Amino acid sequence: MKNHEEKFQEKIDAEIKIEAKDWMPEKYRKTLIRQISQHAHSEIVGMLPEGNWITRAPNLRRKIALLAKVQDEAGHGLYLYSAAETLGAERDQMFKDLNSGKAKYSSIFNYPTMTWADIGAIGWLVDGAAIMNQVMLTRTSYGPYARAMVKICKEESFHQRQGYEIMMTLAQGTPEQKEMAQDALNRWWWPSLMMFGPSDKESTHSAQSMKWKIKRKSNDELRQHFVDVTIPQAEYIDLKIPDENLKWNEEQGHYDFGDIDWEEFWNVVKGNGPCNKARLKARNKAYDEGKWVRDAAMAYADKQLAVSS
C-alpha cells in the first residue's frame, strides 16, 4: 500500500495542483513558505529604490506611471503574503523576520538608484528577469501560489515594457541622455543576472524543488534564456551590454557570456551590499510609523464583530 509521500508525488507527477487543505510533506510546506515569503519581501522592499524617484520623475506622465507601478508592487506583496498564510505562516512573523534581517529578499534591491535611467533599467532588466522566473511559477505545483502569479505576471509585463520605453527614449535623446542610459545598463546588467540565484551546482534547493515542480526550470536555464532575449533588445536601441566575453554561439544556438562575480552576489546576500542597511532601516521606520493604522483597523474589525454578534 502506498504511503502519503508516494501518493503526494503521484499527484505532482500527474500535474494535479496541491491545495491548502491537502496533505503535504512538511519539507514541501516549509520550502514553499520560505520561497513565497522571500518573494513577498522582495516585492515590498522593491518599492523602495523606485519610490525614491516618484517626486523626481521628469514629467507628470512618468510620475503617474511610476506611482502605478509602485502600487502594483505593494499589491503583489499582499497577494504573496496571503498565499504564504494558506500554508500556516503568520503575517506578523513574516514582517518581523524581514525587519530584523533574518529573512532574505532579492539581492537586486540592495543597489542604489542614482539617476532616472535606473528606473528604466530596473523595469527593463530587473522586472524582465523577474518575469522569466514568474511565468514559470504560474504552473507551480501549489495552487494558491500559481493562481496569484497569473495576475502578478500580467502586471510585471507592463512594468517591463514601461522600463524599456524609458530606456529607448533616453537612448534616442541627447548624447548626455544616451550616456545616462548606458551607464544604468552597465550598473544593473550583472546584478540582474545574479537575480536568478546561484549556479545550479551551488543551489541547495533546486533539485528537490524541481522534483516537486515548485520550480520548472533551473537557475542557469532561466539565466541563459534571459540573456538570449535581452541582447537583441539592447541592440535595437543601440546600447551595449557590458560584457567583453559576450558572443553568439552558433553551434549551441545561444549567447555565451562572461563569468558572474559570485563573491559580490554572496556578499550582498549576507547583508553587505551598498544599500542593505538603508533598506532595512526604511522598512522598520515604515512599520513603526504604520502601527496606528494597524491598530485602528483591528479596533474597527473588533467593533464590527461585536455589532454583528
C-alpha positions in Angstrom: 0.0 0.0 0.0 1.3 3.4 -1.0 2.2 5.9 1.8 1.3 9.6 1.9 4.6 10.7 0.3 4.2 8.3 -2.6 0.6 9.4 -3.2 1.7 13.1 -2.9 4.4 12.6 -5.6 1.9 10.9 -7.9 -0.3 13.9 -7.7 2.6 16.2 -8.5 3.7 14.0 -11.5 0.1 14.0 -12.8 0.1 17.8 -12.7 -2.7 17.9 -10.1 -2.4 21.1 -8.0 -1.8 20.8 -4.3 -4.3 22.9 -2.3 -4.0 24.3 1.2 -6.0 21.6 2.9 -4.3 18.7 1.1 -1.7 16.5 2.8 1.8 17.6 2.0 5.3 16.7 3.3 6.5 19.2 6.0 9.6 19.9 3.9 7.3 20.9 0.9 5.4 23.2 3.2 8.5 24.8 4.6 10.1 25.2 1.2 7.1 27.0 -0.1 6.8 29.3 2.9 10.5 30.2 2.5 10.1 30.8 -1.2 6.8 32.6 -1.2 7.7 34.8 1.8 11.0 35.8 0.2 9.1 36.6 -2.9 6.7 38.8 -1.0 9.5 40.5 0.9 11.2 41.3 -2.5 8.1 42.9 -3.8 7.8 45.1 -0.7 11.5 46.1 -0.5 11.5 46.6 -4.3 9.2 49.6 -3.8 12.0 51.5 -2.0 14.5 52.2 -4.8 11.7 53.2 -7.2 9.7 55.2 -4.7 12.8 57.3 -4.2 12.1 58.7 -7.7 8.4 59.4 -7.6 8.9 63.1 -6.6 11.7 63.5 -9.2 10.1 61.9 -12.3 10.8 64.1 -15.3 7.1 64.8 -16.1 3.5 64.1 -15.0 3.1 61.1 -17.3 6.2 59.4 -15.9 5.2 60.2 -12.3 1.7 58.6 -12.8 3.2 55.5 -14.4 5.8 55.1 -11.6 3.1 55.6 -8.9 1.0 52.9 -10.6 4.0 50.5 -10.7 4.9 51.0 -7.1 1.3 50.5 -6.1 1.3 47.2 -8.1 4.4 46.0 -6.2 2.6 46.6 -2.9 -0.3 44.6 -4.1 1.9 41.7 -5.2 3.4 41.6 -1.8 0.0 41.3 -0.2 -1.1 38.5 -2.6 2.0 36.6 -1.8 1.8 37.1 2.0 -1.8 35.7 1.7 -0.6 32.7 -0.2 2.0 32.0 2.5 -0.7 32.3 5.1 -2.6 29.4 3.5 0.4 27.2 4.5 0.3 28.2 8.1 2.7 31.1 8.1 1.8 34.1 10.2 2.0 37.5 8.5 3.2 39.3 11.7 6.1 36.9 12.0 7.0 37.3 8.3 7.1 41.0 8.8 9.3 40.6 11.9 11.7 38.3 10.1 12.0 40.8 7.3 12.5 43.8 9.5 15.1 42.0 11.7 17.2 41.0 8.7 16.5 37.3 9.4 14.5 36.8 6.2 16.1 37.2 2.7 14.8 39.1 -0.3 16.1 39.6 -3.8 19.7 40.9 -3.6 19.0 43.2 -6.6 17.2 45.7 -4.3 20.3 46.4 -2.3 21.7 48.6 -5.2 21.1 52.3 -5.4 19.0 54.2 -8.0 21.4 57.0 -8.9 19.7 58.5 -12.0 16.3 58.5 -13.7 17.7 56.0 -16.2 18.0 53.5 -13.3 14.2 53.4 -13.2 14.2 52.4 -16.8 16.9 49.8 -16.2 15.0 48.3 -13.3 11.8 48.0 -15.4 13.6 46.5 -18.4 16.2 44.3 -16.7 15.0 43.6 -13.2 11.3 43.1 -14.0 12.3 41.3 -17.2 14.4 38.8 -15.1 11.5 38.5 -12.6 9.1 37.6 -15.5 11.4 34.8 -16.5 11.0 33.3 -13.1 7.4 34.2 -12.5 5.9 32.9 -15.7 7.3 29.5 -14.7 5.6 29.9 -11.3 2.1 30.2 -12.9 2.5 26.5 -13.4 4.0 25.7 -9.9 2.5 22.7 -8.1 1.0 24.7 -5.2 -2.4 26.0 -6.3 -2.7 29.3 -4.3 0.8 30.4 -5.4 0.2 29.5 -9.1 -3.1 31.4 -9.2 -1.6 34.5 -7.5 1.2 34.5 -10.1 -1.2 34.8 -13.1 -2.2 38.4 -12.1 1.3 39.3 -10.9 2.8 38.3 -14.3 0.3 40.4 -16.2 1.3 43.5 -14.2 5.0 42.7 -14.4 4.8 42.6 -18.2 3.5 46.2 -18.1 6.4 47.2 -15.8 8.9 45.6 -18.1 7.5 47.5 -21.2 7.4 50.7 -19.2 11.1 50.4 -18.3 12.2 49.5 -21.8 10.3 52.5 -23.2 12.1 54.8 -20.7 15.5 53.4 -21.9 14.5 53.7 -25.5 13.5 57.3 -25.1 16.8 58.1 -23.3 18.8 56.2 -25.9 17.2 58.2 -28.7 17.7 61.5 -26.9 20.7 63.8 -26.4 24.2 62.4 -26.1 24.0 63.0 -22.4 20.7 61.1 -22.1 22.1 58.2 -24.1 25.2 58.1 -21.9 22.9 58.1 -18.8 21.0 55.1 -20.2 24.2 53.2 -21.0 25.6 53.9 -17.5 22.4 52.5 -15.9 22.7 49.4 -18.1 26.4 49.0 -17.1 25.5 49.0 -13.4 22.4 46.9 -13.5 23.3 44.2 -16.0 25.4 41.9 -13.8 23.1 42.2 -10.7 20.2 41.3 -12.9 21.9 38.1 -13.9 22.5 37.4 -10.3 18.8 37.6 -9.7 18.3 34.0 -10.9 20.2 32.8 -7.9 23.4 30.8 -7.6 24.6 28.4 -10.3 22.9 25.1 -10.4 25.8 23.3 -8.9 25.7 25.6 -5.8 21.9 25.8 -5.4 20.9 23.8 -2.4 17.2 23.8 -3.0 16.8 23.4 -6.8 16.8 19.6 -7.2 14.1 19.0 -4.7 12.0 22.0 -5.9 12.3 20.6 -9.4 11.1 17.2 -8.3 8.1 18.7 -6.5 7.5 21.0 -9.6 7.7 24.1 -7.4 10.2 25.2 -10.0 10.0 24.1 -13.6 13.4 25.3 -14.9 16.8 25.6 -13.2 18.6 28.9 -12.3 21.1 28.5 -15.1 18.4 27.7 -17.7 16.4 30.8 -16.8 19.5 33.0 -16.8 20.5 31.8 -20.2 17.0 32.5 -21.6 17.1 36.0 -20.1 20.4 36.7 -21.8 19.3 35.4 -25.2 16.1 37.5 -25.1 17.7 40.7 -23.8 20.7 41.1 -26.1 18.5 41.8 -29.2 16.5 44.4 -27.2 19.8 46.2 -26.2 21.0 46.1 -29.9 17.6 47.5 -31.1 18.1 50.7 -29.0 21.8 50.9 -29.7 23.0 50.2 -26.2 26.0 47.9 -25.4 25.9 45.0 -22.9 28.9 45.5 -20.6 30.4 42.1 -21.2 33.6 41.7 -23.3 33.1 38.0 -23.4 29.6 38.1 -24.9 29.3 36.3 -28.2 26.8 34.3 -30.2 27.4 30.6 -30.1 26.2 29.3 -33.5 26.6 25.7 -32.5 24.6 25.9 -29.3 22.1 28.5 -30.6 22.5 30.9 -27.7 24.8 33.7 -26.4 27.9 32.8 -24.4 28.5 35.4 -21.6 31.2 36.2 -19.1 31.7 34.9 -15.6 29.4 36.3 -12.9 31.1 37.8 -9.8 29.7 35.3 -7.3 31.7 36.8 -4.4 29.8 40.1 -4.9 26.5 38.1 -5.0 27.1 36.3 -1.7 28.4 39.5 -0.1 25.1 41.3 -0.9 23.0 38.3 0.2 24.9 38.3 3.5 23.9 41.9 4.2 26.9 43.8 3.0 25.6 45.3 -0.2 25.5 49.1 -0.9 22.0 49.6 0.5 21.2 46.6 2.7 21.3 48.6 5.9 19.3 51.5 4.4 16.6 49.2 3.1 16.1 47.6 6.5 16.1 51.0 8.2 13.4 52.2 5.8 11.3 49.1 6.3 11.5 49.4 10.1 10.6 53.1 10.0 7.6 52.4 7.8 6.4 49.5 10.0 6.7 51.5 13.2 5.0 54.6 11.8 2.2 52.5 10.4 1.3 50.9 13.8 -1.5 53.3 14.4 -3.2 52.3 11.1 -3.0 48.6 12.0 -4.3 49.3 15.5 -7.2 51.3 14.1 -8.1 48.6 11.5 -8.1 46.0 14.3 -10.2 48.1 16.6 -12.8 48.7 13.8 -12.8 45.0 13.0 -13.4 44.1 16.6 -16.2 46.7 16.8 -17.9 45.3 13.6 -17.7 41.8 15.1 -19.3 42.9 18.3 -22.1 44.6 16.5 -22.8 41.6 14.3 -22.9 39.2 17.2 
